[in-house]
């Protein structure tokens, strides 16, 4: 057996959940690493500007992600397969790409500039309960009591995290309550991701996962780039080719995008839906730990309280998911809908 064959045989013997467990801390650290990169850039201005701005990180990071996706799913990109997609499929793909590939990441990156990483991690947990509520409302999805109770608990935890925050500089009044602008942006991003998930379940059931992922990332990146040019001007990406930016983005791209996404994809292909769902639920914990280790962020009282309630909600939801999938223990994550549902539990992955 050749060396390559031995390596392939060895990797096939590694359980899929091992790959997932290795990917989770990488994805959990993505927000903290992103913030840290912008701080490094702020200490090393180029032409009077931060070369590692959040927009540059998002744009270049997405380009790295697109290259990884092309390597992973390039074989699915065939003319015969593309012709099978209807106009409704392409329209839905465009809407999903704008919502989940451009709008949501842009809002999250802007929020990282305005609020603590812990807030971004915790408030981002608003996406799963919103997705569940929209699935019941629009798709008539059947769920058990455990999932409903877990979603309600997670929602309450997010609300506590938002409204128990101490006064900040960037605050606004919403319905008589003060809310941070960063926190509000994360909540809107969670809603956009939930809506895109529902559209995917409703309209994109026959679209191959590879085509879905590549179109979402590629078109989302293009829409974000054009939107930033219109809103901020051409000078906003003036340092996008800066060697200082790229030396850090290569490290970011290799670890967060290439290694993280490769481990995640390998894990999903060899894991059941139940296993992937359980492992992905630990992403918020990894995110909070990373915020402390990378940035020295110590959770506030509001974050401790809200995070504890969210964690309880996640545990309760997992009990419901386990009960629902116990009769289908061999169901693997081999469809776009399943991958999208699991990704919603992971939250922001840095790409």
C-alpha positions as CSV (number, residue, x, y, z in Angstrom):
1,X,0.0,0.0,0.0
2,X,1.3,3.4,-1.0
3,X,1.9,6.2,1.6
4,X,-1.1,8.1,0.3
5,X,-3.2,5.0,0.5
6,X,-2.1,4.3,4.1
7,X,-2.9,7.9,5.0
8,X,-6.4,7.6,3.4
9,X,-7.0,4.3,5.3
10,X,-5.9,5.9,8.6
11,X,-8.2,9.0,8.2
12,X,-11.1,6.7,7.3
13,X,-10.7,4.9,10.6
14,X,-10.9,8.1,12.7
15,X,-14.5,8.6,13.9
16,X,-16.3,11.6,12.4
17,X,-17.0,13.1,15.8
18,X,-13.3,13.5,16.4
19,X,-13.1,15.8,13.4
20,X,-16.1,17.8,14.7
21,X,-14.6,18.2,18.2
22,X,-11.4,19.5,16.6
23,X,-13.3,22.0,14.5
24,X,-15.5,23.4,17.3
25,X,-12.7,25.2,19.2
26,X,-11.4,26.6,16.0
27,X,-14.8,28.0,15.0
28,X,-15.5,29.1,18.6
29,X,-12.2,31.1,18.6
30,X,-13.0,32.9,15.3
31,X,-14.7,35.9,16.8
32,X,-12.0,36.5,19.3
33,X,-9.2,36.0,16.7
34,X,-11.0,38.4,14.3
35,X,-11.1,41.1,17.0
36,X,-7.5,40.4,17.9
37,X,-6.4,40.8,14.3
38,X,-8.0,44.2,14.0
39,X,-6.3,45.3,17.2
40,X,-2.9,44.2,15.7
41,X,-3.8,46.2,12.6
42,X,-4.7,49.3,14.7
43,X,-1.1,49.2,16.2
44,X,0.5,49.0,12.7
45,X,-1.2,51.6,10.5
46,X,-0.4,51.6,6.8
47,X,-1.0,54.9,4.9
48,X,-2.8,56.2,8.0
49,X,-5.3,53.3,8.0
50,X,-5.8,50.0,9.7
51,X,-4.8,47.4,7.1
52,X,-6.6,44.6,9.0
53,X,-10.0,46.3,9.1
54,X,-13.0,44.1,9.7
55,X,-14.1,44.6,6.1
56,X,-10.7,43.5,4.8
57,X,-10.8,40.5,7.1
58,X,-14.3,39.5,6.0
59,X,-13.5,40.0,2.3
60,X,-10.2,38.2,2.2
61,X,-11.4,35.5,4.6
62,X,-14.3,34.8,2.3
63,X,-12.0,34.6,-0.7
64,X,-10.0,32.0,1.2
65,X,-13.2,30.1,2.1
66,X,-14.3,30.2,-1.5
67,X,-11.0,28.5,-2.6
68,X,-11.4,25.8,0.1
69,X,-15.0,25.2,-1.0
70,X,-14.0,24.9,-4.6
71,X,-11.4,22.2,-3.7
72,X,-14.0,20.4,-1.5
73,X,-17.0,20.6,-3.9
74,X,-15.6,21.4,-7.3
75,X,-16.6,18.1,-8.7
76,X,-20.3,19.0,-8.2
77,X,-19.9,22.1,-10.3
78,X,-21.0,20.5,-13.6
79,X,-23.0,22.0,-16.5
80,X,-25.5,19.2,-16.4
81,X,-26.2,19.7,-12.7
82,X,-26.5,23.4,-13.1
83,X,-29.0,23.1,-15.9
84,X,-31.3,21.0,-13.6
85,X,-31.7,24.0,-11.3
86,X,-34.9,26.1,-12.0
87,X,-35.2,29.8,-12.0
88,X,-36.9,29.6,-8.6
89,X,-33.9,27.7,-7.3
90,X,-31.5,30.3,-8.6
91,X,-33.6,33.1,-7.2
92,X,-33.7,31.4,-3.8
93,X,-29.9,30.9,-3.9
94,X,-29.4,34.6,-4.6
95,X,-31.6,35.6,-1.6
96,X,-29.9,33.1,0.7
97,X,-26.5,34.3,-0.5
98,X,-27.4,37.9,0.3
99,X,-28.9,37.1,3.7
100,X,-26.4,34.6,5.0
101,X,-23.3,35.3,2.8
102,X,-23.3,39.1,2.9
103,X,-25.8,40.8,5.3
104,X,-25.4,38.6,8.4
105,X,-21.6,38.4,8.3
106,X,-21.4,42.1,7.6
107,X,-23.6,42.9,10.6
108,X,-21.6,40.5,12.9
109,X,-18.3,42.0,11.9
110,X,-19.7,45.5,12.5
111,X,-20.9,44.3,15.9
112,X,-17.5,43.0,16.8
113,X,-16.3,46.6,16.5
114,X,-19.0,47.9,18.9
115,X,-19.4,45.3,21.6
116,X,-17.7,42.5,23.5
117,X,-17.0,39.2,21.8
118,X,-19.0,37.4,24.5
119,X,-22.1,39.4,23.6
120,X,-21.7,38.5,19.9
121,X,-21.3,34.8,20.9
122,X,-24.3,34.7,23.3
123,X,-26.7,36.9,21.4
124,X,-25.9,34.9,18.2
125,X,-27.7,32.0,20.0
126,X,-30.9,33.8,19.0
127,X,-30.7,32.1,15.6
128,X,-31.7,28.5,16.6
129,X,-34.9,29.4,18.5
130,X,-35.8,31.8,15.7
131,X,-35.2,29.1,13.1
132,X,-37.3,26.7,15.1
133,X,-40.2,29.2,15.4
134,X,-40.1,30.0,11.7
135,X,-40.0,26.3,10.8
136,X,-43.1,25.6,12.8
137,X,-44.9,28.7,11.4
138,X,-44.0,28.5,7.7
139,X,-43.0,24.8,7.2
140,X,-45.4,23.1,9.7
141,X,-42.4,21.3,11.1
142,X,-43.3,18.9,14.0
143,X,-41.2,19.3,17.1
144,X,-41.5,17.9,20.6
145,X,-41.9,19.7,23.9
146,X,-38.3,19.4,24.8
147,X,-37.2,21.4,21.7
148,X,-39.9,24.1,22.4
149,X,-38.9,24.4,26.0
150,X,-35.2,24.5,25.1
151,X,-35.8,27.2,22.5
152,X,-37.8,29.3,24.9
153,X,-35.1,29.1,27.5
154,X,-32.4,30.0,25.0
155,X,-34.5,33.0,23.9
156,X,-34.9,34.2,27.5
157,X,-31.2,33.8,28.0
158,X,-30.5,36.0,25.0
159,X,-33.0,38.6,26.2
160,X,-31.4,38.7,29.6
161,X,-28.0,39.1,28.0
162,X,-29.2,42.1,26.0
163,X,-31.2,44.0,28.5
164,X,-29.1,43.5,31.6
165,X,-26.0,45.0,30.0
166,X,-24.4,47.9,31.9
167,X,-24.7,51.3,30.2
168,X,-22.5,51.6,27.1
169,X,-21.4,54.4,24.8
170,X,-23.2,53.0,21.7
171,X,-26.8,52.7,23.1
172,X,-30.2,53.3,21.5
173,X,-33.8,53.3,22.7
174,X,-36.0,50.4,21.5
175,X,-39.5,50.3,22.9
176,X,-38.5,52.2,26.0
177,X,-35.5,49.9,26.7
178,X,-31.8,50.8,26.1
179,X,-30.0,48.4,23.9
180,X,-26.5,48.4,22.6
181,X,-26.1,49.0,18.8
182,X,-23.7,46.0,18.6
183,X,-26.1,43.8,20.4
184,X,-28.9,44.9,18.1
185,X,-26.8,44.2,15.0
186,X,-26.1,40.6,16.1
187,X,-29.8,40.1,16.7
188,X,-30.7,41.3,13.2
189,X,-27.9,39.0,11.8
190,X,-29.5,36.1,13.7
191,X,-32.8,36.9,12.2
192,X,-31.3,37.1,8.7
193,X,-29.6,33.7,9.1
194,X,-32.9,32.1,10.4
195,X,-34.8,33.4,7.4
196,X,-32.1,32.1,5.0
197,X,-32.3,28.7,6.7
198,X,-36.1,28.6,6.2
199,X,-35.8,29.6,2.5
200,X,-33.2,26.8,2.1
201,X,-35.5,24.2,3.6
202,X,-38.5,25.4,1.6
203,X,-36.9,26.1,-1.8
204,X,-33.5,24.5,-2.1
205,X,-34.2,20.8,-1.1
206,X,-32.8,19.5,-4.5
207,X,-29.8,21.8,-4.7
208,X,-26.5,19.9,-4.1
209,X,-24.6,21.0,-1.0
210,X,-21.5,21.9,-3.0
211,X,-23.3,24.2,-5.4
212,X,-25.2,25.8,-2.5
213,X,-22.1,26.5,-0.5
214,X,-20.1,27.9,-3.4
215,X,-22.9,30.1,-4.6
216,X,-23.6,31.4,-1.1
217,X,-20.0,32.2,-0.4
218,X,-19.1,33.6,-3.8
219,X,-22.1,35.7,-4.4
220,X,-22.2,36.8,-0.8
221,X,-18.6,38.0,-1.0
222,X,-19.4,39.9,-4.3
223,X,-22.5,41.5,-2.8
224,X,-20.6,42.5,0.4
225,X,-17.8,44.0,-1.7
226,X,-20.1,46.1,-3.9
227,X,-22.2,47.2,-0.9
228,X,-19.1,48.4,1.0
229,X,-17.8,50.3,-2.1
230,X,-21.2,52.1,-2.3
231,X,-21.5,52.8,1.4
232,X,-17.9,53.7,2.2
233,X,-16.2,54.4,-1.1
234,X,-13.3,52.8,-3.1
235,X,-10.7,53.9,-0.5
236,X,-12.3,51.5,2.0
237,X,-10.4,48.5,0.4
238,X,-7.3,50.5,-0.4
239,X,-5.1,48.3,1.8
240,X,-6.7,45.0,0.7
241,X,-3.4,44.0,-1.1
242,X,-1.2,45.1,1.8
243,X,1.5,42.5,2.5
244,X,1.0,43.1,6.3
245,X,-2.7,42.2,5.9
246,X,-2.0,39.1,3.8
247,X,0.6,37.7,6.1
248,X,-1.9,37.7,8.9
249,X,-4.8,36.6,6.7
250,X,-2.8,33.6,5.5
251,X,-2.5,32.4,9.1
252,X,-6.2,33.2,9.7
253,X,-7.2,31.5,6.4
254,X,-5.1,28.4,7.0
255,X,-6.3,27.9,10.6
256,X,-9.8,29.2,10.7
257,X,-10.9,28.7,7.1
258,X,-8.9,25.8,5.7
259,X,-8.2,23.6,8.7
260,X,-11.5,24.5,10.5
261,X,-13.7,24.0,7.4
262,X,-11.9,20.8,6.3
263,X,-12.2,19.2,9.7
264,X,-15.9,20.3,9.8
265,X,-16.7,18.9,6.4
266,X,-14.9,15.6,7.1
267,X,-16.7,15.3,10.4
268,X,-20.1,16.0,8.9
269,X,-19.7,13.4,6.2
270,X,-18.9,10.7,8.7
271,X,-21.3,11.6,11.5
272,X,-25.0,11.3,12.2
273,X,-27.3,14.3,12.5
274,X,-27.7,13.7,16.3
275,X,-23.9,13.5,16.9
276,X,-23.2,16.6,14.8
277,X,-26.0,18.5,16.6
278,X,-24.6,17.7,20.1
279,X,-21.0,18.6,19.2
280,X,-22.0,21.9,17.6
281,X,-23.9,23.0,20.7
282,X,-20.6,23.4,22.5
283,X,-19.5,26.3,20.2
284,X,-20.7,29.1,22.6
285,X,-18.7,27.6,25.4
286,X,-15.6,27.5,23.1
287,X,-16.3,31.1,22.1
288,X,-16.4,32.4,25.6
289,X,-13.3,30.5,26.6
290,X,-11.5,31.8,23.6
291,X,-12.5,35.4,24.3
292,X,-10.9,35.1,27.7
293,X,-7.7,33.4,26.5
294,X,-7.2,35.6,23.4
295,X,-8.6,39.0,24.6
296,X,-8.8,38.6,28.4
297,X,-12.6,39.2,28.3
298,X,-14.1,38.2,31.6
299,X,-17.9,37.6,31.4
300,X,-20.1,40.2,33.0
301,X,-22.9,39.4,35.4
302,X,-25.4,39.8,32.6
303,X,-23.4,37.4,30.4
304,X,-23.0,34.8,33.2
305,X,-26.8,34.9,33.8
306,X,-27.9,35.0,30.2
307,X,-25.2,32.4,29.2
308,X,-26.3,30.0,32.0
309,X,-29.9,30.2,30.8
310,X,-28.9,29.7,27.2
311,X,-26.8,26.7,28.2
312,X,-29.8,25.2,29.9
313,X,-31.9,25.8,26.8
314,X,-29.2,24.1,24.6
315,X,-29.2,21.0,26.9
316,X,-33.0,20.7,26.9
317,X,-33.1,21.2,23.2
318,X,-30.5,18.4,22.7
319,X,-32.7,16.0,24.7
320,X,-35.5,16.7,22.3
321,X,-33.3,16.3,19.3
322,X,-32.0,13.0,20.6
323,X,-35.5,11.7,21.2
324,X,-36.5,12.7,17.7
325,X,-33.5,11.2,16.0
326,X,-33.2,8.1,18.1
327,X,-35.2,6.2,15.6
328,X,-32.9,7.4,12.8
329,X,-29.5,6.9,14.5
330,X,-27.9,6.2,11.1
331,X,-29.1,9.4,9.4
332,X,-26.0,11.2,8.2
333,X,-25.5,14.8,7.3
334,X,-25.6,14.4,3.6
335,X,-27.9,17.1,2.4
336,X,-27.9,20.9,2.2
337,X,-30.8,21.1,4.7
338,X,-29.1,19.0,7.3
339,X,-25.8,20.8,6.9
340,X,-27.6,24.2,7.2
341,X,-29.4,23.1,10.3
342,X,-26.2,22.0,12.0
343,X,-24.4,25.2,10.9
344,X,-27.1,27.3,12.5
345,X,-26.2,25.7,15.9
346,X,-22.5,26.6,15.4
347,X,-23.1,30.2,14.6
348,X,-20.4,32.5,13.3
349,X,-17.5,30.5,11.9
350,X,-15.2,33.3,10.8
351,X,-16.1,33.0,7.2
